[in-house]
């Protein structure tokens, strides 16, 4: 009989976010939405689509979108509606649809205000070692999602987790989003997912940023969205608590991260496949050994 350790699926601490549970052997959660809010109407339209879809297939949803992408490649790149307008839109999504909302914060001064609206405060990968930012996020009392920096080994994330926990906040999760592999490229080491679970935090796999080509277009990042399903299957088979994907009605016209975003069309089949793999793994029916 296969147990969790033989699969590398170490059970992690469970945390509650709104009405859903993440980790502790709970079913797979979806974290999804557009990379950045392009307008109030578009954001609500995507959120409503995802809510209906997730209710239909039976997967819990955390809606994500950025109000300000402060780490764009080019000075002229679209960043979003800004803190106040973006938070108003996210509050509307949360109140209308009853789903938790997530967005990233880029400076310590905005964290307290963001924490008044967000259910999950996300630390961007490039900033995952910023002590003051992590402590400010922890002090909100909200769940904190630390995206593992492209430059970090998985065991190095322990220090970032402890910075958040030092505030008394135990609602911490970590996201794997690929590791720098030469210039303008990322690679995913799936051993990282098992190693991150040793931190006793829910582990998330960001399937869309993992196929990003940072700066690959010179003044913008490229991406290879055709590989998203391949990496997502592998991550769910290893054993994760949530799958993070960025989606857009028309990725080729998205104002941010279009090349690595998934279209809304086809998401239902994609999610059903992920859920089937998740059930097999968490019931201990996956294949043992090499």
C-alpha positions in Angstrom: 0.0 0.0 0.0 1.4 3.4 -0.9 1.5 6.1 1.8 1.9 9.8 1.4 5.7 9.8 2.0 6.3 7.2 -0.7 4.7 9.6 -3.1 6.6 12.6 -1.8 3.2 14.0 -0.7 3.9 15.1 2.8 0.7 16.4 4.3 0.9 20.1 5.1 -0.9 22.2 7.7 -4.4 23.2 6.7 -5.4 26.9 6.5 -8.8 28.4 6.1 -9.4 31.2 3.6 -13.0 32.4 3.5 -15.1 29.3 3.2 -12.4 27.0 1.7 -9.6 25.0 3.2 -6.1 24.8 1.7 -3.6 22.1 2.5 -4.0 19.2 5.0 -5.0 16.8 2.3 -8.0 19.0 1.2 -9.0 18.8 -2.5 -7.1 20.9 -5.0 -7.9 24.7 -5.0 -7.8 26.9 -8.1 -6.2 30.3 -7.9 -7.1 32.1 -11.2 -7.8 35.3 -12.9 -6.2 37.9 -15.3 -2.6 38.9 -14.7 -3.7 42.5 -14.3 -7.1 44.3 -14.1 -7.6 45.9 -17.5 -11.0 47.3 -16.6 -13.8 46.9 -14.0 -16.1 45.3 -16.5 -13.5 42.8 -17.9 -12.4 41.8 -14.4 -16.0 41.1 -13.2 -16.8 39.2 -16.4 -13.8 36.9 -16.0 -14.5 36.5 -12.3 -18.2 35.5 -13.0 -17.1 33.1 -15.6 -14.6 31.4 -13.3 -17.1 31.3 -10.4 -19.7 29.5 -12.6 -17.1 27.2 -14.1 -15.6 26.2 -10.7 -19.1 25.7 -9.2 -19.9 23.5 -12.1 -16.9 21.2 -11.9 -16.6 21.4 -8.1 -13.3 23.0 -7.5 -12.9 25.8 -4.9 -11.8 29.2 -6.3 -9.6 32.0 -5.1 -9.9 34.9 -7.6 -6.6 36.7 -8.4 -5.7 39.8 -10.3 -3.2 42.6 -9.8 -4.1 46.2 -9.2 -0.6 47.4 -9.9 2.2 45.4 -11.7 5.1 47.4 -10.4 7.7 44.9 -11.8 7.0 45.2 -15.6 9.9 44.9 -18.0 9.4 48.3 -19.7 8.6 51.7 -18.2 5.8 52.1 -20.7 4.1 48.8 -19.9 0.5 48.9 -18.6 0.5 48.5 -14.8 -3.2 48.4 -13.8 -5.8 50.7 -12.3 -3.8 51.4 -9.1 -4.3 50.6 -5.4 -7.6 52.3 -4.6 -9.5 51.5 -7.8 -8.1 48.0 -8.0 -9.1 47.2 -4.4 -12.6 48.6 -5.1 -12.9 46.1 -8.0 -11.6 43.2 -5.9 -14.0 44.0 -3.1 -16.9 44.0 -5.6 -15.8 40.6 -6.9 -15.6 39.2 -3.3 -18.9 40.6 -2.3 -20.9 39.7 -5.4 -19.5 36.2 -5.9 -18.6 35.2 -2.4 -15.0 34.1 -3.4 -11.7 35.0 -1.6 -9.6 37.5 -3.5 -5.8 37.7 -3.9 -3.5 40.4 -5.2 0.2 41.2 -4.9 1.8 44.0 -3.0 5.0 45.7 -4.0 5.8 48.1 -1.2 5.4 48.1 2.6 3.3 51.3 2.6 0.4 49.8 0.6 0.1 46.5 2.6 -2.1 47.7 5.4 -4.7 49.2 3.0 -4.5 46.1 0.8 -5.0 43.9 3.8 -8.4 45.6 4.5 -9.8 44.0 1.3 -7.7 41.0 0.3 -8.1 37.6 1.7 -4.7 36.6 0.5 -1.7 39.1 0.4 0.8 37.9 -2.2 4.5 38.6 -2.1 6.0 38.8 -5.6 8.8 36.4 -6.4 11.4 39.2 -6.9 10.5 40.6 -3.5 10.3 37.4 -1.5 13.4 38.2 0.7 12.2 41.8 1.6 12.0 41.6 5.3 9.9 44.7 6.0 7.4 43.7 3.2 7.0 40.2 4.6 6.5 41.4 8.2 4.0 44.0 7.1 2.1 41.3 5.2 2.2 39.0 8.2 0.8 41.8 10.5 -2.4 42.1 8.4 -3.5 38.7 9.8 -4.5 37.6 6.3 -3.2 34.6 4.5 0.2 35.4 2.9 1.3 33.7 -0.4 5.0 33.9 -0.9 6.1 33.3 -4.4 9.5 31.6 -4.5 12.0 33.8 -6.2 13.4 32.6 -9.5 16.8 32.9 -7.9 16.1 30.8 -4.8 16.6 27.1 -4.0 13.4 25.7 -2.4 15.0 25.3 1.0 15.9 29.0 1.1 12.3 29.9 1.3 12.2 28.8 4.9 13.7 32.1 6.0 10.9 34.0 4.3 8.2 31.8 5.9 9.7 32.4 9.3 9.7 36.2 8.8 5.9 36.0 8.3 5.4 33.6 11.2 7.4 35.9 13.4 4.4 38.2 13.4 2.2 35.5 14.9 0.6 34.8 11.5 0.6 31.1 10.7 -1.5 31.5 7.5 1.4 31.2 5.1 1.6 29.4 1.8 4.4 29.1 -0.8 4.2 29.1 -4.6 6.7 27.5 -7.0 6.9 29.5 -10.3 10.1 28.2 -11.9 13.8 28.9 -11.5 16.1 31.0 -13.8 17.7 28.8 -16.4 20.2 30.9 -18.3 19.0 34.1 -20.0 15.3 34.7 -20.6 14.2 31.2 -19.6 12.8 29.3 -16.6 12.8 25.6 -15.7 10.8 23.8 -13.1 12.4 21.2 -10.8 9.5 19.2 -9.5 11.5 18.0 -6.6 11.0 21.6 -5.3 7.3 20.9 -4.6 8.1 18.0 -2.3 10.9 20.0 -0.6 8.7 23.0 0.0 6.1 20.7 1.8 8.7 20.1 4.5 8.1 23.7 5.6 4.6 22.5 6.7 2.9 25.1 4.5 0.4 24.7 1.7 2.3 24.4 -1.6 1.0 26.0 -4.8 2.2 25.6 -8.3 2.1 28.5 -10.7 1.7 26.8 -14.0 1.5 29.9 -16.2 4.5 31.9 -14.8 6.5 28.8 -15.0 6.4 28.9 -18.8 7.2 32.6 -18.9 10.2 33.8 -20.9 11.3 36.8 -18.7 12.3 39.7 -20.9 12.1 37.4 -23.9 10.6 40.1 -26.1 13.1 42.7 -25.3 10.6 45.3 -23.9 8.3 42.6 -22.5 8.3 39.0 -21.3 7.3 36.2 -23.6 5.9 32.8 -22.8 5.0 29.3 -24.1 1.4 28.7 -22.9 1.2 25.4 -24.9 3.3 23.8 -22.1 1.0 24.9 -19.2 -1.1 21.7 -19.3 2.1 19.5 -19.3 3.6 21.2 -16.2 0.3 21.4 -14.4 -0.3 17.6 -14.8 3.1 16.9 -13.4 2.7 19.3 -10.5 -0.7 17.9 -9.5 0.7 14.4 -9.7 3.6 15.3 -7.4 1.0 16.6 -4.9 0.1 20.2 -4.5 -2.6 22.1 -2.6 -3.5 24.7 -5.2 -2.9 25.4 -8.8 -2.3 29.0 -9.9 -3.1 29.9 -13.5 -3.6 33.3 -15.2 -6.4 33.4 -17.7 -7.7 35.9 -20.2 -10.6 36.0 -22.7 -8.1 36.8 -25.5 -4.6 36.1 -24.3 -3.0 37.4 -27.5 -4.5 40.8 -26.8 -3.8 40.8 -23.0 -2.1 43.9 -21.6 0.2 41.8 -19.4 1.5 38.2 -19.6 -0.6 37.2 -22.5 1.9 34.7 -24.0 1.8 32.6 -20.8 -1.9 33.1 -20.0 -4.6 30.5 -20.7 -7.7 31.3 -22.7 -11.1 30.8 -21.0 -12.1 28.3 -23.7 -11.0 24.8 -22.8 -10.6 25.6 -19.1 -13.4 23.2 -18.1 -11.6 20.1 -19.6 -8.3 21.3 -18.2 -9.7 21.6 -14.6 -11.5 18.2 -14.8 -8.2 16.5 -15.7 -6.4 18.3 -12.9 -9.1 17.2 -10.4 -9.0 13.6 -11.5 -5.2 13.5 -11.0 -5.6 15.2 -7.6 -8.1 12.6 -6.4 -5.8 9.7 -7.4 -2.8 11.2 -5.6 -4.5 12.2 -2.4 -6.3 8.9 -2.1 -2.9 7.2 -2.3 -3.7 5.4 -5.5 -0.9 6.9 -7.6 2.0 4.7 -8.8 4.9 4.2 -6.3 8.5 4.2 -7.2 10.2 5.2 -10.4 
